[in-house]
Amino acid sequence: MDNGLIIQQDTPINLLNNPKHFLVDTMIGDPPSSILNCNLSKNKSYLSIEDLKIELNDAEINILNRIEENNFLISITPKNIVISDKKSENCTKANIYSYEIIGKQKQLILKVGNDLIKYRSSIELKYKINQEIYISLINKDIRIYNKNNGGFILNKQ
């Protein structure tokens, strides 16, 4: 629901695999997806989040160019996120905002710019609150949404 309106009604598996709005994407899954603000580059060949670039193929570029917007939302799950203590190519800074223990896993809440995202790991993580780390993304299974209306645009494979 969004402002009292049903934005998608479907089976649980279809809601999980084919959300039509970013709000649906953030309500389902374990954990649900996180949303990051991103910008289309001036040459329109990639999306950027701070220093991180998400390369686009020709079909994706054509779809995004038809929308005539430069600001989008992307949906990521913890499996898309790679964290590191060291800066590497195509990564961006994140701060450890908080964490919680969920069973045998530790879930970190990371602050990237003004956005909060979730990262889970079953291995022992030795990070502290407010510690600066770096994240990069695995560029597949990332959903792109229209920032203005929240609607689904494409699934980056």
C-alpha positions as CSV (number, residue, x, y, z in Angstrom):
1,M,0.0,0.0,0.0
2,D,1.0,3.6,-0.7
3,N,-1.0,6.4,1.0
4,G,-3.9,4.0,1.5
5,L,-3.8,2.7,-2.1
6,I,-3.1,-0.9,-3.1
7,I,-0.1,-0.7,-5.4
8,Q,0.2,-4.4,-6.2
9,Q,-1.9,-7.5,-5.4
10,D,-0.5,-10.8,-6.4
11,T,0.7,-14.2,-5.1
12,P,3.6,-14.1,-2.6
13,I,6.0,-15.6,-5.1
14,N,5.0,-13.0,-7.8
15,L,5.3,-10.2,-5.3
16,L,8.8,-11.4,-4.4
17,N,10.0,-12.0,-8.0
18,N,8.1,-9.3,-9.9
19,P,7.4,-6.2,-7.7
20,K,5.8,-3.4,-9.7
21,H,6.8,-0.7,-7.2
22,F,9.9,-0.2,-5.1
23,L,7.8,-0.2,-1.9
24,V,6.7,-3.7,-2.6
25,D,10.3,-4.7,-3.1
26,T,11.2,-3.3,0.3
27,M,8.4,-5.2,2.1
28,I,9.1,-8.8,1.1
29,G,12.1,-11.2,1.2
30,D,14.4,-12.2,3.9
31,P,15.8,-9.7,4.2
32,P,13.8,-7.4,2.0
33,S,15.6,-5.4,-0.7
34,S,17.3,-2.1,0.1
35,I,16.8,0.9,-2.1
36,L,19.6,3.3,-3.2
37,N,19.4,6.5,-5.1
38,C,21.5,6.6,-8.3
39,N,22.1,8.9,-11.2
40,L,22.4,8.2,-14.9
41,S,25.8,9.4,-16.2
42,K,26.1,12.3,-18.6
43,N,27.1,9.9,-21.4
44,K,24.2,7.6,-20.3
45,S,26.3,4.5,-20.2
46,Y,26.1,3.7,-16.5
47,L,24.3,4.5,-13.2
48,S,26.3,6.0,-10.4
49,I,26.1,5.8,-6.6
50,E,28.7,8.1,-5.2
51,D,32.0,6.6,-6.8
52,L,30.3,3.3,-7.7
53,K,29.3,2.6,-11.3
54,I,26.7,0.2,-12.6
55,E,27.5,-0.5,-16.2
56,L,24.5,-0.6,-18.6
57,N,24.2,-2.7,-21.8
58,D,22.7,-1.2,-25.0
59,A,19.1,-2.5,-24.3
60,E,19.2,-1.0,-20.7
61,I,20.5,2.3,-22.0
62,N,17.7,2.5,-24.6
63,I,15.0,1.8,-22.0
64,L,16.4,4.4,-19.5
65,N,16.8,7.0,-22.3
66,R,13.1,6.7,-23.1
67,I,12.2,7.8,-19.6
68,E,14.0,11.1,-19.9
69,E,15.1,11.2,-16.3
70,N,18.5,11.1,-14.8
71,N,17.7,10.0,-11.3
72,F,16.6,6.5,-10.5
73,L,16.2,4.0,-7.6
74,I,17.9,0.7,-7.6
75,S,16.9,-2.3,-5.5
76,I,19.6,-4.6,-4.1
77,T,19.7,-7.5,-1.8
78,P,22.6,-8.5,0.5
79,K,23.8,-11.1,-2.1
80,N,24.5,-8.1,-4.4
81,I,26.8,-6.4,-1.9
82,V,30.5,-7.0,-1.4
83,I,32.2,-5.2,1.6
84,S,35.8,-4.5,2.2
85,D,38.1,-2.6,4.6
86,K,40.1,-1.3,1.6
87,K,39.2,0.9,-1.3
88,S,39.2,-0.9,-4.6
89,E,38.2,-0.1,-8.2
90,N,34.5,0.7,-8.6
91,C,33.4,0.9,-5.0
92,T,32.0,3.6,-2.7
93,K,32.2,4.5,1.0
94,A,29.7,3.3,3.5
95,N,29.5,3.6,7.2
96,I,28.4,1.0,9.7
97,Y,25.2,2.6,10.9
98,S,24.1,-0.3,13.2
99,Y,24.0,-4.1,13.4
100,E,21.8,-6.9,14.8
101,I,22.2,-10.6,15.3
102,I,19.7,-12.7,13.5
103,G,20.1,-16.3,14.5
104,K,23.6,-17.3,13.3
105,Q,23.9,-14.2,11.1
106,K,25.0,-10.7,11.7
107,Q,23.0,-8.0,9.8
108,L,24.8,-4.8,9.2
109,I,22.9,-1.6,8.4
110,L,25.2,0.4,6.1
111,K,24.8,4.1,5.3
112,V,25.7,5.0,1.7
113,G,25.2,8.7,1.2
114,N,21.7,9.3,2.7
115,D,20.5,5.7,2.1
116,L,20.5,2.8,4.5
117,I,21.0,-0.7,3.1
118,K,21.2,-4.2,4.7
119,Y,24.1,-6.6,4.5
120,R,24.0,-10.1,6.1
121,S,26.8,-12.5,6.8
122,S,27.2,-15.8,8.5
123,I,30.9,-15.3,9.1
124,E,32.3,-13.3,12.0
125,L,32.5,-9.6,11.1
126,K,34.8,-7.4,13.1
127,Y,33.3,-4.0,12.2
128,K,32.3,-1.3,14.6
129,I,29.5,1.3,14.6
130,N,30.5,4.4,12.5
131,Q,33.5,2.5,10.9
132,E,34.1,3.5,7.3
133,I,34.1,0.6,4.9
134,Y,33.8,0.2,1.1
135,I,31.1,-1.6,-0.9
136,S,30.9,-2.8,-4.4
137,L,27.9,-4.4,-6.1
138,I,27.5,-7.6,-8.1
139,N,25.8,-6.2,-11.2
140,K,23.1,-8.7,-11.6
141,D,19.5,-9.1,-10.3
142,I,19.4,-5.4,-9.6
143,R,16.0,-3.8,-10.2
144,I,15.7,-0.2,-11.4
145,Y,12.8,2.0,-10.5
146,N,11.5,5.4,-11.6
147,K,12.4,7.8,-8.8
148,N,9.4,10.0,-9.5
149,N,6.6,7.5,-9.3
150,G,8.3,4.4,-7.8
151,G,7.3,2.2,-10.8
152,F,9.4,-0.7,-12.0
153,I,11.5,0.0,-15.1
154,L,13.8,-3.0,-15.6
155,N,15.7,-5.9,-14.1
156,K,19.4,-5.7,-14.7
157,Q,20.6,-9.2,-15.4
